[in-house]
Amino acid sequence: MQQSRVGSKGELFPSKEIREKLKLNAHTKVTYKIEAGRLIVEPILSLKEVFEEKPSVEITFEEFHKQRKELSTKAEI
């Protein structure tokens, strides 16, 4: 666990090691959320970064079309 400080204007100062692990460079946009009393900071990926990421799920067009059709049918009921 690493410690840091909060600046006089409320700024947060994560260590260089943490910034590097999260790829937080100057002007990187981040989201903040609170879960169970903890502050979660996550970088917002650019479109380029999103498209460069390996997909977590692979599906064929035919499978997608079949699932979409099934969902549409269920929604009509």
C-alpha atoms as a printed R data frame, in Angstrom:
   type eleno elety resid chain resno       x       y       z
1  ATOM     1    CA   MET     A     1   0.000   0.000   0.000
2  ATOM     2    CA   GLN     A     2   1.267   3.430  -0.898
3  ATOM     3    CA   GLN     A     3   0.484   6.718   0.772
4  ATOM     4    CA   SER     A     4   0.191  10.158  -0.711
5  ATOM     5    CA   ARG     A     5  -1.343  13.469   0.231
6  ATOM     6    CA   VAL     A     6  -4.157  15.797  -0.710
7  ATOM     7    CA   GLY     A     7  -3.032  19.247  -1.817
8  ATOM     8    CA   SER     A     8  -4.248  22.518  -0.361
9  ATOM     9    CA   LYS     A     9  -6.805  22.832  -3.197
10 ATOM    10    CA   GLY     A    10  -8.021  19.215  -2.875
11 ATOM    11    CA   GLU     A    11  -5.738  17.784  -5.569
12 ATOM    12    CA   LEU     A    12  -4.828  14.110  -5.358
13 ATOM    13    CA   PHE     A    13  -1.198  13.124  -5.927
14 ATOM    14    CA   PRO     A    14  -0.817   9.429  -6.805
15 ATOM    15    CA   SER     A    15   2.772   8.214  -6.992
16 ATOM    16    CA   LYS     A    16   4.601   7.867 -10.300
17 ATOM    17    CA   GLU     A    17   4.387   4.074  -9.979
18 ATOM    18    CA   ILE     A    18   0.590   4.180  -9.719
19 ATOM    19    CA   ARG     A    19   0.272   6.679 -12.592
20 ATOM    20    CA   GLU     A    20   2.428   4.445 -14.785
21 ATOM    21    CA   LYS     A    21   0.449   1.287 -13.931
22 ATOM    22    CA   LEU     A    22  -2.827   3.039 -14.775
23 ATOM    23    CA   LYS     A    23  -1.287   4.860 -17.769
24 ATOM    24    CA   LEU     A    24  -2.314   8.210 -16.307
25 ATOM    25    CA   ASN     A    25  -0.461  10.792 -18.358
26 ATOM    26    CA   ALA     A    26  -0.955  14.539 -18.284
27 ATOM    27    CA   HIS     A    27  -4.488  15.450 -19.411
28 ATOM    28    CA   THR     A    28  -5.767  11.850 -19.159
29 ATOM    29    CA   LYS     A    29  -9.467  11.933 -18.305
30 ATOM    30    CA   VAL     A    30 -10.576   9.764 -15.392
31 ATOM    31    CA   THR     A    31 -13.789   8.721 -13.685
32 ATOM    32    CA   TYR     A    32 -14.278   8.718  -9.934
33 ATOM    33    CA   LYS     A    33 -16.703   6.544  -8.023
34 ATOM    34    CA   ILE     A    34 -17.147   5.559  -4.416
35 ATOM    35    CA   GLU     A    35 -17.672   1.902  -3.537
36 ATOM    36    CA   ALA     A    36 -17.888   0.696   0.051
37 ATOM    37    CA   GLY     A    37 -16.252   3.904   1.290
38 ATOM    38    CA   ARG     A    38 -13.340   3.656  -1.168
39 ATOM    39    CA   LEU     A    39 -12.480   6.051  -3.964
40 ATOM    40    CA   ILE     A    40 -12.088   4.267  -7.311
41 ATOM    41    CA   VAL     A    41 -10.206   6.150 -10.034
42 ATOM    42    CA   GLU     A    42 -10.271   4.733 -13.563
43 ATOM    43    CA   PRO     A    43  -8.879   6.204 -16.775
44 ATOM    44    CA   ILE     A    44 -11.334   6.876 -19.585
45 ATOM    45    CA   LEU     A    45 -10.060   5.163 -22.711
46 ATOM    46    CA   SER     A    46  -9.928   7.004 -26.015
47 ATOM    47    CA   LEU     A    47 -11.735   5.470 -29.004
48 ATOM    48    CA   LYS     A    48  -8.373   4.459 -30.414
49 ATOM    49    CA   GLU     A    49  -7.506   2.605 -27.191
50 ATOM    50    CA   VAL     A    50 -10.908   0.906 -27.130
51 ATOM    51    CA   PHE     A    51 -10.488  -0.385 -30.680
52 ATOM    52    CA   GLU     A    52  -6.938  -1.558 -29.952
53 ATOM    53    CA   GLU     A    53  -8.096  -3.717 -27.019
54 ATOM    54    CA   LYS     A    54  -8.587  -7.407 -27.666
55 ATOM    55    CA   PRO     A    55 -12.304  -8.275 -27.511
56 ATOM    56    CA   SER     A    56 -13.345 -10.122 -24.371
57 ATOM    57    CA   VAL     A    57 -16.048 -12.043 -26.251
58 ATOM    58    CA   GLU     A    58 -15.990 -13.338 -29.793
59 ATOM    59    CA   ILE     A    59 -19.248 -13.881 -31.621
60 ATOM    60    CA   THR     A    60 -20.066 -14.459 -35.280
61 ATOM    61    CA   PHE     A    61 -22.487 -12.233 -37.129
62 ATOM    62    CA   GLU     A    62 -24.891 -15.159 -37.407
63 ATOM    63    CA   GLU     A    63 -24.820 -15.750 -33.623
64 ATOM    64    CA   PHE     A    64 -25.348 -12.038 -33.000
65 ATOM    65    CA   HIS     A    65 -28.291 -11.916 -35.411
66 ATOM    66    CA   LYS     A    66 -29.894 -15.016 -33.835
67 ATOM    67    CA   GLN     A    67 -29.556 -13.605 -30.287
68 ATOM    68    CA   ARG     A    68 -30.872 -10.218 -31.375
69 ATOM    69    CA   LYS     A    69 -33.901 -11.881 -32.960
70 ATOM    70    CA   GLU     A    70 -34.574 -13.908 -29.778
71 ATOM    71    CA   LEU     A    71 -34.353 -10.782 -27.611
72 ATOM    72    CA   SER     A    72 -36.703  -8.884 -29.921
73 ATOM    73    CA   THR     A    73 -39.219 -11.725 -29.735
74 ATOM    74    CA   LYS     A    74 -39.048 -11.787 -25.914
75 ATOM    75    CA   ALA     A    75 -39.466  -8.018 -25.766
76 ATOM    76    CA   GLU     A    76 -42.702  -8.229 -27.779
77 ATOM    77    CA   ILE     A    77 -44.314 -10.606 -25.263
